[in-house]
Amino acid sequence: MSRVCELTGKGPMTGNNVSHANNKTRRRFLPNLNDVSLQSEALGRAFKFRISAAALRTVDHRGGLDQFLAKAKDSELSPNALKVKKAIAKSSDTAEALS
């Protein structure tokens, strides 16, 4: 399973462990990923994602999954998240057409 956030594209970074003797060895900094279910108000159902803790805070800050995906860049989203974004856009388009 890849260590990449499905909503922000945040992945592992590399750096050095530095000892007291100033020896440097390579290491990886992994993102803090969590399995969460996020509710879509437009579609009326929940979706499961593997996202970073920072992304979860951002989703809450922007007011939910629908608003987050509306502002998100397509290049950062996973294929699963892109499908959800397009379904939400399609749902809002049909809602506007009916009113």
WOLIN-V46079 format. One record per backbone hydrogen bond with DSSP energy under -1.0 kcal/mol. CO is the residue of the C=O (numbers start at 1). NH is the residue of the N-H. E is the energy in kcal/mol with one decimal. If there is no record, write none. Layout:
CO;NH;E  CO;NH;E
This chain:
2;4;-1.3  5;9;-1.4  6;78;-2.1  10;5;-2.6  13;29;-3.5  15;27;-2.2  17;25;-1.9  19;22;-1.9  23;19;-2.2  25;17;-3.5  27;15;-2.0  29;13;-2.5  31;33;-1.5  32;53;-1.6  34;51;-2.1  36;49;-2.9  38;47;-2.5  40;44;-1.5  45;40;-2.9  47;38;-3.0  49;36;-2.7  50;6;-1.9  51;34;-3.0  52;56;-1.9  53;57;-1.9  54;58;-1.9  55;59;-2.5  56;60;-2.0  57;61;-2.3  58;62;-2.4  59;64;-2.7  64;68;-1.9  65;69;-2.7  66;70;-1.6  67;71;-1.2  68;72;-1.3  78;82;-2.4  79;83;-1.8  80;84;-1.7  81;85;-2.4  82;86;-2.4  83;87;-2.1  84;88;-2.4  85;89;-2.3  86;90;-2.4  87;91;-2.2  88;92;-2.4  89;93;-2.0  90;94;-2.1  91;95;-1.9  92;96;-2.0  93;97;-1.9  94;98;-1.8  95;99;-1.1
